[in-house]
């Protein structure tokens, strides 16, 4: 399977978590390939992918649930053992995230099918360089819902300035007393948000929980995972401008309108990992 590669340099600075297999890694190159999953109607045999003999007879719903990727981290699962596993991928430059399913091997890093490469490449710099630099972590392909959700709610932006302030919780934040003393790695793992949705604003109930927030307005659906570190007074969310709002506002229409209309759901923060990834901007 050919790559569209404009750079011959490979810089893989990997930070591994786990024992038998890599659960996550940082700063891995991800290249664009042409599996043409949609054109082949998600038929692995027709697309001649490596994992077709393992997963090609799985249901259409299973094969089409996620876009496809090749996987080639030498420290992770290899060969047939990797087939069908799911990986959540984050573009370190923009914060764009997506979950993909392994259908092939790769000589190095990740080989992302063209549509998902472009979705993650919201600033276009991956196309210019010939690859993205991403963080990844293995995730459950069929997770149970972690909590309640809401659709078509209003998300405003506010400037908590976590990066500028070394991810120190502001003393006025509702979650300061509960979570302000947590380790840097915990505080900086996700972007930040204030929360005033249907679950209420009791700090003991909401602080530290994570939300997957989806903006369905752009041509390319955008999503981001954020951690609740404050309450709010209007709408349902007050997303931090740099780490929560801009990553799901690629066309800046939300900035223009003063808000986004989003869906959100409570998700597992994954804080049980020994070495959680730090938010990358």
C-alpha positions in Angstrom: 0.0 0.0 0.0 1.7 3.2 -1.1 2.2 6.2 1.1 2.1 9.8 0.2 5.3 10.8 1.9 7.0 14.1 1.4 9.6 13.8 4.2 12.1 11.0 4.6 13.0 11.8 8.1 11.5 9.7 10.9 11.4 11.0 14.4 9.7 8.7 16.8 10.2 9.7 20.4 8.1 7.1 22.1 6.8 7.1 25.7 5.3 3.7 26.4 2.8 2.8 29.0 2.1 -0.8 30.0 4.0 -4.0 30.2 3.3 -6.7 27.6 2.1 -4.3 24.9 2.3 -0.5 24.4 -0.9 1.1 25.7 0.1 4.5 24.5 2.9 6.5 22.8 3.8 10.1 22.1 5.2 11.9 19.1 4.8 9.1 16.6 4.6 9.8 12.8 1.3 9.1 11.1 1.3 8.9 7.3 -1.5 9.1 4.8 -2.4 6.0 2.8 -5.3 5.0 0.5 -7.1 2.0 1.9 -10.3 3.5 0.3 -12.5 1.9 2.9 -15.6 3.9 1.9 -15.0 3.3 -1.8 -14.8 -0.5 -1.2 -17.9 -0.2 1.1 -15.8 -1.3 4.0 -15.0 -4.7 2.4 -11.6 -5.7 3.7 -11.2 -8.5 1.2 -11.9 -6.1 -1.7 -9.5 -3.6 -0.2 -6.8 -6.4 0.1 -5.8 -5.3 3.6 -3.5 -7.4 5.7 -6.2 -8.2 8.3 -8.8 -9.4 5.8 -8.3 -13.1 6.6 -8.8 -12.3 10.4 -11.6 -9.8 10.4 -12.9 -9.7 6.8 -16.0 -11.8 7.7 -17.0 -9.6 10.6 -20.3 -7.7 10.3 -20.6 -4.5 8.2 -21.3 -2.5 11.4 -18.1 -3.8 12.9 -16.0 -3.1 9.8 -17.4 0.4 9.2 -17.6 1.6 12.8 -14.1 3.3 12.6 -11.8 4.4 9.9 -8.9 2.2 9.2 -5.2 2.4 10.0 -2.0 0.4 9.7 0.1 0.0 12.8 3.8 -0.4 13.0 5.1 0.4 16.5 7.8 -2.3 17.2 7.0 -2.1 20.9 3.3 -2.8 20.5 1.3 -5.7 19.2 2.4 -6.9 15.8 1.1 -9.0 13.0 -2.3 -10.7 13.3 -2.3 -10.0 17.1 -2.9 -6.3 16.3 -5.8 -6.9 13.8 -9.1 -5.4 14.9 -7.7 -3.4 17.8 -8.7 0.2 18.2 -6.4 3.2 18.7 -7.3 6.7 19.7 -5.1 9.2 17.8 -4.4 12.8 18.7 -2.7 15.3 16.4 -0.2 17.0 18.7 -0.3 20.2 16.7 -4.0 20.8 16.8 -5.5 18.5 19.5 -7.8 16.9 16.9 -8.7 13.3 18.0 -10.2 10.2 16.3 -10.4 6.5 17.0 -9.3 4.2 14.3 -9.2 0.4 13.8 -6.1 -1.6 12.9 -6.5 -3.4 9.6 -2.9 -3.6 8.4 0.7 -3.5 9.4 3.0 -0.5 8.8 6.7 -0.1 8.4 6.7 2.6 11.0 4.2 4.5 13.1 0.7 4.7 11.8 -0.7 4.6 8.2 -4.1 6.4 8.3 -6.7 6.1 5.6 -6.9 9.3 3.7 -10.3 10.6 5.1 -9.2 10.3 8.7 -5.8 11.7 8.0 -7.5 14.9 6.6 -9.9 15.0 9.6 -7.0 15.0 12.0 -5.1 17.5 9.8 -7.3 20.5 10.4 -4.5 23.0 10.0 -3.2 21.4 6.8 0.4 21.1 8.1 0.4 17.3 7.9 -0.3 17.5 4.2 2.6 20.0 3.8 5.0 17.9 5.8 3.8 14.6 4.4 2.9 13.2 7.9 1.3 14.1 11.2 3.0 13.8 14.6 0.5 12.1 16.9 0.0 10.6 20.3 -1.9 7.4 20.5 -3.4 5.1 23.0 -5.2 1.7 22.7 -8.8 2.0 23.6 -11.9 -0.3 23.9 -13.5 -0.6 20.5 -16.9 -1.0 22.1 -16.9 1.0 25.3 -19.9 1.0 27.6 -21.3 4.5 28.0 -19.6 6.1 31.0 -22.4 8.5 31.9 -25.2 10.7 30.7 -25.1 13.0 27.6 -26.9 15.9 26.1 -27.4 17.0 22.5 -27.6 20.4 20.8 -26.5 22.4 23.9 -24.7 25.7 23.9 -20.9 25.8 24.6 -19.3 29.2 25.3 -15.6 30.0 25.4 -13.6 31.3 28.3 -9.9 31.8 28.8 -8.7 29.8 31.7 -5.2 30.0 30.2 -4.0 26.6 31.5 -0.9 26.5 29.3 0.3 29.9 30.2 -0.2 29.2 33.9 1.4 25.7 33.9 -2.0 24.0 34.3 -2.5 25.6 37.7 -6.2 25.7 38.7 -7.3 29.3 39.3 -8.3 29.8 42.9 -11.8 31.0 41.8 -12.5 27.7 40.0 -15.2 25.6 41.6 -13.0 22.6 41.5 -9.9 24.3 43.0 -10.4 22.8 46.5 -11.2 19.3 45.2 -8.7 18.9 42.4 -6.3 21.9 42.4 -3.7 19.8 44.3 -3.7 16.9 41.9 -0.4 16.1 40.0 0.5 18.1 37.0 0.1 15.1 34.8 -3.5 14.7 35.9 -4.3 18.4 35.5 -2.7 18.6 32.1 -4.0 15.4 30.6 -7.0 17.1 28.9 -8.3 20.5 28.0 -10.5 22.2 30.5 -14.1 23.2 30.8 -16.7 24.7 33.1 -19.9 22.6 33.4 -23.5 23.7 34.0 -25.4 20.9 32.2 -28.2 18.7 33.4 -26.0 16.9 36.0 -25.9 20.1 38.0 -23.0 22.1 39.5 -22.2 20.3 42.7 -18.4 20.2 42.7 -18.4 16.9 44.6 -20.4 15.3 41.8 -18.9 16.8 38.7 -15.3 17.9 39.4 -12.6 15.9 37.6 -15.0 14.1 35.3 -14.3 14.0 31.6 -16.6 14.9 28.6 -16.3 14.1 25.0 -17.6 17.2 23.2 -18.6 17.0 19.6 -19.2 19.9 17.2 -21.3 18.6 14.4 -21.6 21.9 12.5 -18.3 21.9 10.4 -18.1 19.8 7.2 -15.6 17.6 9.2 -17.1 16.6 12.6 -14.7 17.7 15.4 -14.5 16.3 18.9 -12.3 16.9 22.0 -12.1 15.4 25.4 -12.1 17.9 28.3 -12.0 17.7 32.1 -14.5 19.6 34.3 -12.6 22.0 36.5 -15.2 24.7 37.1 -18.9 25.4 36.9 -20.6 27.9 34.7 -23.8 30.0 34.5 -25.0 29.9 30.9 -25.6 27.1 28.4 -24.1 23.8 29.3 -20.3 24.3 28.9 -17.7 27.0 29.1 -14.8 25.5 27.2 -11.3 26.8 27.6 -10.5 28.8 24.5 -7.2 27.2 23.5 -7.7 23.6 24.9 -11.4 23.0 24.4 -13.1 25.5 22.1 -10.7 26.1 19.3 -9.9 22.3 18.7 -13.6 21.8 17.7 -14.0 25.1 15.9 -11.8 24.5 12.8 -13.7 27.1 10.6 -13.8 29.6 13.5 -17.6 30.0 13.1 -18.0 29.5 16.8 -15.6 32.3 17.5 -17.6 34.5 15.1 -21.0 33.5 16.7 -19.7 33.6 20.3 -20.7 30.0 21.0 -20.9 26.5 19.6 -23.8 24.1 19.5 -22.5 20.7 20.6 -23.2 17.3 21.9 -21.4 15.9 24.9 -21.2 12.7 26.8 -19.4 11.7 30.0 -16.5 9.4 29.3 -13.9 7.5 31.2 -10.9 9.7 31.9 -8.5 6.8 31.8 -6.8 8.0 34.9 -5.9 4.5 35.9 -3.0 4.6 33.4 0.4 4.6 35.1 1.7 7.4 32.9 -1.1 9.4 31.4 -0.4 11.5 28.3 -0.1 15.2 28.7 -2.3 17.5 26.6 -0.5 18.6 23.4 -1.3 21.9 21.8 
